[in-house]
Amino acid sequence: MTGPAPRDLRALPKAHLHLHFTGSMRHSTLLELADEHGVRLPDSLREDWPPLLSAADEKGWFRFQRLYDLARSVLRTESDVRRLVAEAAEDEAAEGSGWLEIQVDPSGYGGRFGGITAFTDLVLDAARSASATTGVGIAVVIAANRTRHPLDARTLARLAVQYAGRGVVGFGLSNDERRGVIAEFAPAFTIAGRADLLSVPHGGELRGPDSARACLDDLHADRLGHGIRSAEDPALVRRVVELQITLEVCPASNVSLGVYATPEDVPLRALADAGARIALGADDPLLFGSRLLDQYETARHVHGFSDAELAALARGSIEGSAAPSDVRKVLLEGVDAWLTS
């Protein structure tokens, strides 16, 4: 006899908390916009997509960042930005995501779109339109770049504060974890924290558990972007569990960037068994070729998560989000209904 068919993971309500702005772009859209605007793309972003990547050293990270910057350069007009956000929302809806927090560093786009304030206005308006069309709730996390001066981060924190309660829900810190001193970004996070914005820095991936710990100590993180290598420090894992810190775990990008050799090596099971709250994320589907649903499929087929455990992952993503209480209620009830169907 065969057992019951596995439940459809597309029907599992979930939230997506770790998705970068340009990295959310569809590959087909990248190609179309590049052709439209005359942007020359390397083979690794055309015929040989997704590219072979590694961030094991600074040279590998530089190549990754160069490809990301090339992809960002195809966004030339307001309609390009609106298309990206609309398609991201459509993709989320198709995969059962009812809430998206998309992360963006406006300073990377401001020069082409009339400044960081004008660009933030555009993104938020595009998010409202996309949400109305798809039914997916969309919020924005403004992120500073740890390879730039901490004073730039303060500027972005003040920008985020201007939009607190108007679509911006968090303040982050991204780019190469091996660059910058985390403590030097604390003043920026203090500014954002005064407006009750979530602290959501990247940590605990390229540099290991020490960077995750610094994000907790110095930036008072509510969530850790990645945080996967917290698993290497049992005391840190206990702290993460006790404080209910959400780990935005992105298995596909961990492997693509060479943090782990194979999907089986990602310590997703160890963190879940320890009681950590986990929100699976796709990070940059444009460069890794793997979307949110693929992360849940990996949890099921590679790490052996049962439907009850997959539902727990979905709950973790919703509970760790900044979604309004009514949205959380609907999504969490949907998770329960999926599990009992």
Backbone hydrogen bonds, N-H to C=O, Kabsch-Sander energy under -0.5 kcal/mol:
donor,donor_aa,acceptor,acceptor_aa,energy
11,A,8,D,-1.0
12,L,9,L,-0.8
14,K,96,G,-1.6
16,H,99,W,-2.9
17,L,15,A,-0.6
19,L,101,E,-0.7
20,H,283,D,-2.6
21,F,103,Q,-2.3
24,S,20,H,-0.8
24,S,21,F,-1.4
25,M,22,T,-1.9
30,L,26,R,-2.2
31,L,27,H,-2.1
32,E,28,S,-2.1
33,L,29,T,-2.9
34,A,30,L,-2.4
35,D,31,L,-2.2
36,E,32,E,-2.3
37,H,33,L,-2.4
38,G,34,A,-0.8
39,V,34,A,-2.6
40,R,38,G,-0.6
41,L,39,V,-0.5
45,L,42,P,-2.0
46,R,43,D,-1.6
48,D,43,D,-2.5
49,W,46,R,-1.3
53,L,51,P,-0.6
55,A,257,L,-3.0
61,W,57,D,-2.1
62,F,58,E,-2.5
63,R,59,K,-1.9
64,F,60,G,-2.1
65,Q,61,W,-3.0
66,R,62,F,-2.4
67,L,63,R,-2.2
68,Y,64,F,-2.1
69,D,65,Q,-2.7
70,L,66,R,-2.1
71,A,67,L,-2.2
72,R,68,Y,-2.4
73,S,69,D,-1.5
74,V,71,A,-1.4
75,L,72,R,-1.8
76,R,74,V,-1.2
81,V,77,T,-1.7
82,R,78,E,-2.4
83,R,79,S,-2.2
84,L,80,D,-2.4
85,V,81,V,-2.2
86,A,82,R,-2.5
87,E,83,R,-2.8
88,A,84,L,-2.3
89,A,85,V,-2.2
90,E,86,A,-2.1
91,D,87,E,-2.5
92,E,88,A,-2.2
93,A,89,A,-2.5
94,A,90,E,-2.2
95,E,91,D,-1.0
95,E,92,E,-0.8
96,G,93,A,-1.4
97,S,92,E,-2.6
98,G,14,K,-2.6
98,G,96,G,-0.6
99,W,14,K,-0.8
100,L,137,G,-3.1
101,E,16,H,-2.5
102,I,100,L,-0.6
102,I,139,A,-2.3
103,Q,19,L,-3.0
104,V,141,V,-2.6
108,G,105,D,-2.1
109,Y,106,P,-1.8
110,G,106,P,-2.2
112,R,109,Y,-1.5
113,F,109,Y,-1.1
115,G,110,G,-3.3
119,F,115,G,-2.2
120,T,116,I,-2.0
121,D,117,T,-2.5
122,L,118,A,-2.1
123,V,119,F,-2.6
124,L,120,T,-2.5
125,D,121,D,-2.3
126,A,122,L,-2.6
127,A,123,V,-2.4
128,R,124,L,-2.2
129,S,125,D,-2.2
130,A,126,A,-2.6
131,S,127,A,-2.5
132,A,128,R,-2.1
133,T,129,S,-1.7
134,T,130,A,-2.4
135,G,131,S,-2.7
137,G,98,G,-2.3
137,G,135,G,-0.5
139,A,100,L,-2.7
140,V,167,G,-2.8
141,V,102,I,-2.3
142,I,140,V,-0.5
142,I,170,G,-1.9
143,A,104,V,-2.3
143,A,141,V,-0.5
144,A,172,G,-2.5
146,R,144,A,-0.6
146,R,174,S,-2.4
148,R,145,N,-1.8
152,D,149,H,-1.5
153,A,149,H,-1.0
154,R,150,P,-1.5
155,T,151,L,-1.7
156,L,152,D,-2.0
157,A,153,A,-2.4
158,R,154,R,-2.4
159,L,155,T,-1.8
160,A,156,L,-2.7
161,V,157,A,-2.3
162,Q,158,R,-1.5
163,Y,159,L,-0.8
163,Y,160,A,-1.0
164,A,161,V,-1.2
165,G,168,V,-1.0
166,R,163,Y,-2.6
168,V,163,Y,-1.6
169,V,140,V,-2.5
169,V,167,G,-0.5
170,G,140,V,-1.0
171,F,198,L,-3.0
172,G,142,I,-2.4
174,S,144,A,-2.7
179,R,176,D,-2.0
182,I,180,G,-0.6
184,E,181,V,-1.4
185,F,182,I,-1.9
186,A,183,A,-1.5
189,F,185,F,-1.6
190,T,186,A,-2.2
191,I,187,P,-1.9
192,A,188,A,-2.1
193,G,189,F,-2.6
194,R,190,T,-1.6
195,A,192,A,-1.2
196,D,193,G,-2.1
197,L,192,A,-1.8
198,L,169,V,-2.4
200,V,171,F,-2.7
200,V,198,L,-0.7
202,H,173,L,-2.9
203,G,225,G,-2.3
204,G,208,G,-0.5
211,S,208,G,-1.1
212,A,208,G,-1.0
213,R,209,P,-2.5
214,A,210,D,-2.0
215,C,211,S,-1.8
216,L,212,A,-1.6
217,D,213,R,-2.8
218,D,214,A,-3.1
219,L,214,A,-0.7
219,L,215,C,-0.8
220,H,216,L,-0.6
221,A,215,C,-1.5
222,D,199,S,-2.7
223,R,199,S,-1.9
224,L,246,T,-2.8
225,G,201,P,-3.1
225,G,223,R,-0.5
226,H,224,L,-0.8
226,H,248,E,-1.4
227,G,203,G,-2.2
227,G,225,G,-1.1
229,R,204,G,-3.0
230,S,227,G,-1.7
231,A,228,I,-1.4
232,E,229,R,-1.6
233,D,230,S,-2.2
236,L,233,D,-0.5
237,V,233,D,-2.3
238,R,234,P,-2.2
239,R,235,A,-1.9
240,V,236,L,-2.7
241,V,237,V,-2.5
242,E,238,R,-2.8
243,L,239,R,-2.5
244,Q,240,V,-0.5
244,Q,241,V,-0.8
245,I,240,V,-2.3
246,T,222,D,-1.5
247,L,277,R,-2.7
248,E,224,L,-2.9
248,E,246,T,-0.6
249,V,247,L,-1.5
249,V,279,A,-0.6
254,N,250,C,-2.0
255,V,251,P,-1.7
256,S,252,A,-2.7
257,L,253,S,-2.4
258,G,255,V,-1.5
259,V,254,N,-2.0
260,Y,254,N,-1.4
265,D,262,T,-1.2
266,V,262,T,-0.6
266,V,263,P,-1.0
268,L,266,V,-1.9
269,R,266,V,-0.5
271,L,267,P,-1.9
272,A,268,L,-2.4
273,D,269,R,-2.9
274,A,270,A,-1.3
275,G,272,A,-1.4
276,A,271,L,-2.2
277,R,245,I,-0.6
278,I,276,A,-0.6
279,A,247,L,-2.7
280,L,278,I,-0.5
281,G,249,V,-2.4
282,A,18,H,-0.6
283,D,18,H,-2.5
284,D,282,A,-1.6
286,L,23,G,-2.7
287,L,284,D,-1.3
288,F,284,D,-2.3
289,G,285,P,-2.4
295,Q,291,R,-0.9
295,Q,292,L,-1.1
296,Y,292,L,-1.3
297,E,293,L,-2.3
298,T,294,D,-2.2
299,A,295,Q,-2.0
300,R,296,Y,-2.1
301,H,297,E,-3.2
302,V,298,T,-2.4
303,H,298,T,-1.6
305,F,299,A,-2.6
310,L,306,S,-2.5
311,A,307,D,-2.4
312,A,308,A,-1.6
313,L,309,E,-1.7
314,A,310,L,-2.1
315,R,311,A,-2.6
316,G,312,A,-2.4
317,S,313,L,-1.9
318,I,314,A,-1.9
319,E,315,R,-3.3
320,G,316,G,-1.8
321,S,318,I,-1.1
328,R,324,P,-2.6
329,K,325,S,-2.4
330,V,326,D,-1.9
331,L,327,V,-2.4
332,L,328,R,-3.1
333,E,329,K,-2.3
334,G,330,V,-1.8
335,V,331,L,-1.9
336,D,332,L,-2.0
337,A,333,E,-2.2
338,W,334,G,-2.3
339,L,335,V,-2.1
340,T,336,D,-1.5
341,S,337,A,-0.7
341,S,338,W,-0.6
